[in-house]
Amino acid sequence: MALSRRMAASTLLLLVLLVATEMGATTTKVAEARDCLSQSFKFKGACLSSSNCAGVCRTENFPDGECHRQHLERKCFCKKPC
């Protein structure tokens, strides 16, 4: 009788541990911020430096900007969180 009680207690403990680890393994999804891009109206010429592009974008009330290739040309695109 004592052996079956120990076996039942051990099985119950193992089951509780398995359930606890499954509950702890759930992943939390974090929403990622997306950036909206808009081609700069004030930037002139080929965009060779993202820091220059960002500076021009700040004059257009955007927090940041970066160079992107579009149809064989490098253009300045301003970006902000959507």
ABEGO torsion letter per residue (X at the ends): XAAAAAAAAAAAAAAAAAAAAAAAABBBBBBBBBBBBBBBAABBEBBABAAAAAAAAAAAGBABBBBBBBGGBBBBBBBBBX
